[in-house]
Amino acid sequence: MCHHVAYIKLSKRTFCRAGVQNLQQQLTHQLQISQPILIHEEQAYSRLLAICLQHCKQIQGRRLFDEMPQRLKQASRAVDLIHAQSVIHGFDSNGKLGNAIVDLHAKCGNMVFSQKAFDRLEQRDTLAWNSILSMYSRRGKLEDVVQLFGSMQGSGMEPNQFTYAIVLSVCARLADVVLGKAVHCHVMKTGFVCNSFCEGSLIDMYAKCGIVDDASRIFDGCVYSDTVSWTAMIGGYVQVGLPDKAIGLFKDMLKLGHVPDQVAFVTVISACVESGRFDDARQLFDKMRDPNVVAWNVMVSGHARDGCYHMAIDYFISMTRYEIKPTRSTLGSVLSAIANTFDIDCGSQVHALATKQGLFSNVYVGSSLINMYAKCQEMGSARRVFDALDDKNTILWNTMLGGYAQNRNADEVIGLFINMRHFGFIPDEFTYTSVLSASASLKSVELGKQLHSVVVKNKFNMNLFVGNALVDMYAKSSSLQDAMKQFSMIKNRDNVSWNAMIVRFVQEEEANKAFSLFQKMRKDVITPDEVCFASLLSACANIQSLTKGKQLHSLLVKLNMETSLYAGSSLLDMYSKCGVISDAQEVYSSMPEKSVASTNALISGYVVQNSIKSALSLFIDMLSGGLLIPSEVTLATLLDGCNEPSKLTLGRQIHNLVIKYGFSSYDDEFLAVSLLGMYFNTRVPPDAMVVFSELPNPKSTVLWTAVLSGLAQNDCSDKALEIYQEMRRNNSMPDQATFVSILKACAALASLQDGHVVHSLVFHSSFDSDELTCSGLVDMYAKCGDIASSSQVFKEIINKKDVITWNSMIVGFAKNGYAENALQIFNEMMESNIKPDDITFLGVLTACSHAGKVSEGRSIFDSMINHYKIEPRTDHISCMIDLLGRWGYLKEAEDIIDELEFKPNAMIWATFLGACRIHGDDRRGKRASVELANLEPESSASFVLLSNIYAASGRWDQVKFVRREMKEKGVKKHPGCSWIKLGQSTHLFVSGDDSHSSCSEIYALLKQLKAPMKDQGYVQLML
């Protein structure tokens, strides 16, 4: 036998590769060379084969990317060196070494090198075929496996049990039962039908193809059912959704004495988790001896998916205590659980562990970290994770975009989207949903339409997710016509599609359109979800439609959703706002599980019904139960119930609770708004201002507006103007509510100059097209006496849909003596089909009174009661008495008073007394004066008006009598006052006051004016 010799040397190129030095030294040592020496080829061949087989054995063909990445890298480098040496010596395609090289390349996932080495083989054995088949199977190239299997058979190479197991696994994944049956025939022909590998693979194939009966027949026909067969059958039942049978079979396995392996345990535990039988899953897990990482993963991920977030985290902590190294799947699941518990500290620890184990750079772990930080509102940390990842893909970009969108960082979303496209990443449907969500939050129709064009250009406009996002974007941008157009283009609408439109119609107070769309939804056989019901019940509450609310309640009962937390809370809110608090209580009592939200809804109902005692009682029950912790909404609702001075003490106690529960940072500003509102409603503006001063800067427009509104309603209009100016100095931009509040303050002060300044900002900030703001302008100009400007603003309002707008103009004309104009506006209102309310009729009756239109006033008053079903208030009655009394119908006015079903108040008697003064009716005047004095003994009005009646008729003895009576009773006439604004200063003048800095000059000028005034016939009033 001829022995060949050769030089074996390692190529210089391989020495230069990072991390190769140790491996090179090991290989050199095993070949017994420290320098190029002459050895036999057979010896080199044998040693290379031994090294190759050793590495094959170490990684065993398993996918160890998570568990042993270093060993996998080492094996990959080793096969490169071995392959290089075998090529140098010309025996890379010979015999066992060539086949082993193919096997090692395949197990390391080197698909290109594995295929090239396979193609060079002179004689392929079953090992090589199985290696290449297995590699393509792992890479998901299932059709290639099928083709290679055909080539293998065509080459005359006989498959073994491992070949059939690989191919049957591919059939199962392809759900190709026809091919699976064909392979089954080959298995039977070649005599492998009783082989445990083939039996298990056949059971698995039939089960995954949904033919569990055939799988069961094979299992029952097994001569000796080993653990693999049992596990395959258990997995089959799990696959077809029969977890109970899977669990039953596992119990049979234990009874027959079979010892389940880790795979069997994991399979049956997965069955328990999927069927929601977590108690059984935990018991089985506890029975496992040294559960592997897969078992831990099942427990962590299963609990996380089921919403048992804290339990998932506990299992993860236990896993680390047992020194089981988590995989990327483990980290992804536990980070998902942490994201839902908002436990940033725990999340940071998992982040550190991922970094320590070298899994931080994994795309799946990276995206999970970004999501966790985003849910915990730590967008800075999320961005740092994103920026640190080198190998970004579309999923990572989408996760980052989604995080910004969830946290309403719309500008960041748009900027990141631009960067994503700049770096060449192709957006998918999830990208566009996040970007469109950001556009919706910006309420920018123009931006939304630009994005829509990009969506159409990239052919995503027919995608359901993107279509829904477009509907939502247009709807939230108040472009309902475009939203409806986009909605009609979606062919396969789901709940999200319908909800987007229904919710927006409700928010835009288009309740009828919302209900109409709901009916169409039902005709399309779409089952409404809780979001849909919540919106519609909110609409019922807004329009006080108890009938529709009860119909929805019936449908909820039919769908078995009435006791769910979300729908139940919405029902509570609807019944409460419709004034049926007893039904709300019944719904609350029937809920099997009460949440903070449902309790808050009932507390809110009590507050709306002004039943603060019941609200407090429920709140105390909530505290005593210990299971529910009050939220900021709870305390804000209770504060809203403290709406009058007598409830100040209670309000302060709730304020203390706000501090006690750690809510005094006011992260959610609605609590601060409620607290401010409580102090303003209880008439202690100074305390409200203290709270306002303690709020962190910069303050939002909502907070500034709450203070402005509160000051205006407490007659602190001058202070309101100061706060408004401070707000502008802080560069906070007013909104609709701000303008309405400050215009009210300007109107109260009759400060036309400040009103002009506000009007200018209204115009420049484009609020001049807002109806409610314009109504405020109409009212301000009218109360400042500038009726021409008031009328001009009213005419410039394009869509006068709100009754408040019409009321402002009617009352403005009426109060300024333009009765005919007021009545004309009322007629235009009727022609525009705007339904009048109680304020409308008050203004119209005032106009009739000023114009002397008694018959018209009677008719309008009758229409208000009988046609519009508006119950007249005290001020309506006073207005009618003024109308009749002013124009001489004192008897009719007195009859109205006598026929009232309630006791007339001071306003009514004062109005009647004023009418008696005009016509000098001292008899009726005396009666009215006595009644008024009894109701308001400390008021001077009754004495002054009666004295004027006597003075007008020349009965001076009675005048002196009235004066004496006033003096004896200690009643003093409140001095009149007037004011004038010069520049930025307001000058107040009170009768008899001498505190003004220019008092002496003013009185000197008045003294000079008295003489010419007397010459003109003016007489000084004595009272």
Rosetta blueprint (number, residue, H / E / L):
1 M L
2 C L
3 H L
4 H L
5 V E
6 A E
7 Y E
8 I L
9 K L
10 L L
11 S L
12 K H
13 R H
14 T H
15 F H
16 C L
17 R L
18 A L
19 G L
20 V L
21 Q H
22 N H
23 L H
24 Q H
25 Q H
26 Q H
27 L H
28 T H
29 H H
30 Q H
31 L L
32 Q L
33 I L
34 S L
35 Q L
36 P L
37 I L
38 L E
39 I E
40 H E
41 E H
42 E H
43 Q H
44 A H
45 Y H
46 S H
47 R H
48 L H
49 L H
50 A H
51 I H
52 C H
53 L H
54 Q H
55 H H
56 C H
57 K H
58 Q H
59 I H
60 Q L
61 G L
62 R L
63 R L
64 L L
65 F L
66 D L
67 E L
68 M L
69 P H
70 Q H
71 R H
72 L H
73 K H
74 Q H
75 A H
76 S H
77 R H
78 A H
79 V H
80 D H
81 L H
82 I H
83 H H
84 A H
85 Q H
86 S H
87 V H
88 I H
89 H H
90 G L
91 F L
92 D L
93 S L
94 N L
95 G H
96 K H
97 L H
98 G H
99 N H
100 A H
101 I H
102 V H
103 D H
104 L H
105 H H
106 A H
107 K H
108 C L
109 G L
110 N L
111 M H
112 V H
113 F H
114 S H
115 Q H
116 K H
117 A H
118 F H
119 D H
120 R H
121 L L
122 E L
123 Q L
124 R L
125 D L
126 T H
127 L H
128 A H
129 W H
130 N H
131 S H
132 I H
133 L H
134 S H
135 M H
136 Y H
137 S H
138 R H
139 R L
140 G L
141 K L
142 L H
143 E H
144 D H
145 V H
146 V H
147 Q H
148 L H
149 F H
150 G H
151 S H
152 M H
153 Q H
154 G H
155 S L
156 G L
157 M L
158 E L
159 P L
160 N L
161 Q H
162 F H
163 T H
164 Y H
165 A H
166 I H
167 V H
168 L H
169 S H
170 V H
171 C H
172 A H
173 R H
174 L H
175 A L
176 D L
177 V H
178 V H
179 L H
180 G H
181 K H
182 A H
183 V H
184 H H
185 C H
186 H H
187 V H
188 M H
189 K H
190 T L
191 G L
192 F L
193 V L
194 C L
195 N L
196 S H
197 F H
198 C H
199 E H
200 G H
201 S H
202 L H
203 I H
204 D H
205 M H
206 Y H
207 A H
208 K H
209 C L
210 G L
211 I L
212 V H
213 D H
214 D H
215 A H
216 S H
217 R H
218 I H
219 F H
220 D H
221 G L
222 C L
223 V L
224 Y L
225 S L
226 D L
227 T H
228 V H
229 S H
230 W H
231 T H
232 A H
233 M H
234 I H
235 G H
236 G H
237 Y H
238 V H
239 Q H
240 V L
241 G L
242 L L
243 P H
244 D H
245 K H
246 A H
247 I H
248 G H
249 L H
250 F H
251 K H
252 D H
253 M H
254 L H
255 K H
256 L L
257 G L
258 H L
259 V L
260 P L
261 D L
262 Q H
263 V H
264 A H
265 F H
266 V H
267 T H
268 V H
269 I H
270 S H
271 A H
272 C H
273 V H
274 E H
275 S L
276 G L
277 R L
278 F H
279 D H
280 D H
281 A H
282 R H
283 Q H
284 L H
285 F H
286 D H
287 K H
288 M L
289 R L
290 D L
291 P L
292 N L
293 V H
294 V H
295 A H
296 W H
297 N H
298 V H
299 M H
300 V H
301 S H
302 G H
303 H H
304 A H
305 R H
306 D L
307 G L
308 C L
309 Y H
310 H H
311 M H
312 A H
313 I H
314 D H
315 Y H
316 F H
317 I H
318 S H
319 M H
320 T H
321 R H
322 Y L
323 E L
324 I L
325 K L
326 P L
327 T L
328 R H
329 S H
330 T H
331 L H
332 G H
333 S H
334 V H
335 L H
336 S H
337 A H
338 I H
339 A H
340 N H
341 T H
342 F L
343 D L
344 I H
345 D H
346 C H
347 G H
348 S H
349 Q H
350 V H
351 H H
352 A H
353 L H
354 A H
355 T H
356 K H
357 Q L
358 G L
359 L L
360 F L
361 S L
362 N L
363 V H
364 Y H
365 V H
366 G H
367 S H
368 S H
369 L H
370 I H
371 N H
372 M H
373 Y H
374 A H
375 K H
376 C L
377 Q L
378 E L
379 M H
380 G H
381 S H
382 A H
383 R H
384 R H
385 V H
386 F H
387 D H
388 A H
389 L L
390 D L
391 D L
392 K L
393 N L
394 T H
395 I H
396 L H
397 W H
398 N H
399 T H
400 M H
401 L H
402 G H
403 G H
404 Y H
405 A H
406 Q H
407 N L
408 R L
409 N L
410 A H
411 D H
412 E H
413 V H
414 I H
415 G H
416 L H
417 F H
418 I H
419 N H
420 M H
421 R H
422 H H
423 F L
424 G L
425 F L
426 I L
427 P L
428 D L
429 E H
430 F H
431 T H
432 Y H
433 T H
434 S H
435 V H
436 L H
437 S H
438 A H
439 S H
440 A H
441 S H
442 L H
443 K L
444 S L
445 V H
446 E H
447 L H
448 G H
449 K H
450 Q H
451 L H
452 H H
453 S H
454 V H
455 V H
456 V H
457 K H
458 N L
459 K L
460 F L
461 N L
462 M L
463 N L
464 L H
465 F H
466 V H
467 G H
468 N H
469 A H
470 L H
471 V H
472 D H
473 M H
474 Y H
475 A H
476 K H
477 S L
478 S L
479 S L
480 L H
481 Q H
482 D H
483 A H
484 M H
485 K H
486 Q H
487 F H
488 S H
489 M H
490 I L
491 K L
492 N L
493 R L
494 D L
495 N H
496 V H
497 S H
498 W H
499 N H
500 A H
501 M H
502 I H
503 V H
504 R H
505 F H
506 V H
507 Q H
508 E L
509 E L
510 E L
511 A H
512 N H
513 K H
514 A H
515 F H
516 S H
517 L H
518 F H
519 Q H
520 K H
521 M H
522 R H
523 K H
524 D L
525 V L
526 I L
527 T L
528 P L
529 D L
530 E H
531 V H
532 C H
533 F H
534 A H
535 S H
536 L H
537 L H
538 S H
539 A H
540 C H
541 A H
542 N H
543 I L
544 Q L
545 S L
546 L H
547 T H
548 K H
549 G H
550 K H
551 Q H
552 L H
553 H H
554 S H
555 L H
556 L H
557 V H
558 K H
559 L L
560 N L
561 M L
562 E L
563 T L
564 S L
565 L H
566 Y H
567 A H
568 G H
569 S H
570 S H
571 L H
572 L H
573 D H
574 M H
575 Y H
576 S H
577 K H
578 C L
579 G L
580 V L
581 I H
582 S H
583 D H
584 A H
585 Q H
586 E H
587 V H
588 Y H
589 S H
590 S H
591 M L
592 P L
593 E L
594 K L
595 S L
596 V H
597 A H
598 S H
599 T H
600 N H
601 A H
602 L H
603 I H
604 S H
605 G H
606 Y H
607 V H
608 V H
609 Q L
610 N L
611 S L
612 I H
613 K H
614 S H
615 A H
616 L H
617 S H
618 L H
619 F H
620 I H
621 D H
622 M H
623 L H
624 S H
625 G H
626 G L
627 L L
628 L L
629 I L
630 P L
631 S L
632 E H
633 V H
634 T H
635 L H
636 A H
637 T H
638 L H
639 L H
640 D H
641 G H
642 C L
643 N L
644 E L
645 P H
646 S H
647 K H
648 L H
649 T H
650 L H
651 G H
652 R H
653 Q H
654 I H
655 H H
656 N H
657 L H
658 V H
659 I H
660 K H
661 Y L
662 G L
663 F L
664 S L
665 S L
666 Y L
667 D L
668 D L
669 E H
670 F H
671 L H
672 A H
673 V H
674 S H
675 L H
676 L H
677 G H
678 M H
679 Y H
680 F H
681 N H
682 T L
683 R L
684 V L
685 P H
686 P H
687 D H
688 A H
689 M H
690 V H
691 V H
692 F H
693 S H
694 E H
695 L L
696 P L
697 N L
698 P L
699 K L
700 S L
701 T H
702 V H
703 L H
704 W H
705 T H
706 A H
707 V H
708 L H
709 S H
710 G H
711 L H
712 A H
713 Q H
714 N L
715 D L
716 C L
717 S H
718 D H
719 K H
720 A H
721 L H
722 E H
723 I H
724 Y H
725 Q H
726 E H
727 M H
728 R H
729 R H
730 N L
731 N L
732 S L
733 M L
734 P L
735 D L
736 Q H
737 A H
738 T H
739 F H
740 V H
741 S H
742 I H
743 L H
744 K H
745 A H
746 C H
747 A H
748 A H
749 L H
750 A L
751 S L
752 L H
753 Q H
754 D H
755 G H
756 H H
757 V H
758 V H
759 H H
760 S H
761 L H
762 V H
763 F H
764 H H
765 S L
766 S L
767 F H
768 D H
769 S H
770 D L
771 E H
772 L H
773 T H
774 C H
775 S H
776 G H
777 L H
778 V H
779 D H
780 M H
781 Y H
782 A H
783 K H
784 C L
785 G L
786 D L
787 I H
788 A H
789 S H
790 S H
791 S H
792 Q H
793 V H
794 F H
795 K H
796 E H
797 I L
798 I L
799 N L
800 K L
801 K L
802 D L
803 V H
804 I H
805 T H
806 W H
807 N H
808 S H
809 M H
810 I H
811 V H
812 G H
813 F H
814 A H
815 K H
816 N L
817 G L
818 Y L
819 A H
820 E H
821 N H
822 A H
823 L H
824 Q H
825 I H
826 F H
827 N H
828 E H
829 M H
830 M H
831 E H
832 S L
833 N L
834 I L
835 K L
836 P L
837 D L
838 D H
839 I H
840 T H
841 F H
842 L H
843 G H
844 V H
845 L H
846 T H
847 A H
848 C H
849 S H
850 H H
851 A H
852 G L
853 K L
854 V H
855 S H
856 E H
857 G H
858 R H
859 S H
860 I H
861 F H
862 D H
863 S H
864 M H
865 I H
866 N H
867 H L
868 Y L
869 K L
870 I L
871 E L
872 P L
873 R L
874 T H
875 D H
876 H H
877 I H
878 S H
879 C H
880 M H
881 I H
882 D H
883 L H
884 L H
885 G H
886 R H
887 W L
888 G L
889 Y L
890 L H
891 K H
892 E H
893 A H
894 E H
895 D H
896 I H
897 I H
898 D H
899 E L
900 L L
901 E L
902 F L
903 K L
904 P L
905 N L
906 A H
907 M H
908 I H
909 W H
910 A H
911 T H
912 F H
913 L H
914 G H
915 A H
916 C H
917 R H
918 I H
919 H H
920 G L
921 D L
922 D H
923 R H
924 R H
925 G H
926 K H
927 R H
928 A H
929 S H
930 V H
931 E H
932 L H
933 A H
934 N H
935 L H
936 E L
937 P L
938 E L
939 S L
940 S L
941 A H
942 S H
943 F H
944 V H
945 L H
946 L H
947 S H
948 N H
949 I H
950 Y H
951 A H
952 A H
953 S L
954 G L
955 R L
956 W H
957 D H
958 Q H
959 V H
960 K H
961 F H
962 V H
963 R H
964 R H
965 E H
966 M H
967 K H
968 E H
969 K L
970 G L
971 V L
972 K L
973 K L
974 H L
975 P L
976 G L
977 C E
978 S E
979 W E
980 I E
981 K E
982 L E
983 G L
984 Q L
985 S E
986 T E
987 H E
988 L E
989 F E
990 V E
991 S L
992 G L
993 D L
994 D L
995 S L
996 H L
997 S L
998 S L
999 C H
1000 S H
1001 E H
1002 I H
1003 Y H
1004 A H
1005 L H
1006 L H
1007 K H
1008 Q H
1009 L H
1010 K H
1011 A H
1012 P H
1013 M H
1014 K H
1015 D H
1016 Q L
1017 G L
1018 Y L
1019 V L
1020 Q L
1021 L L
1022 M L
1023 L L
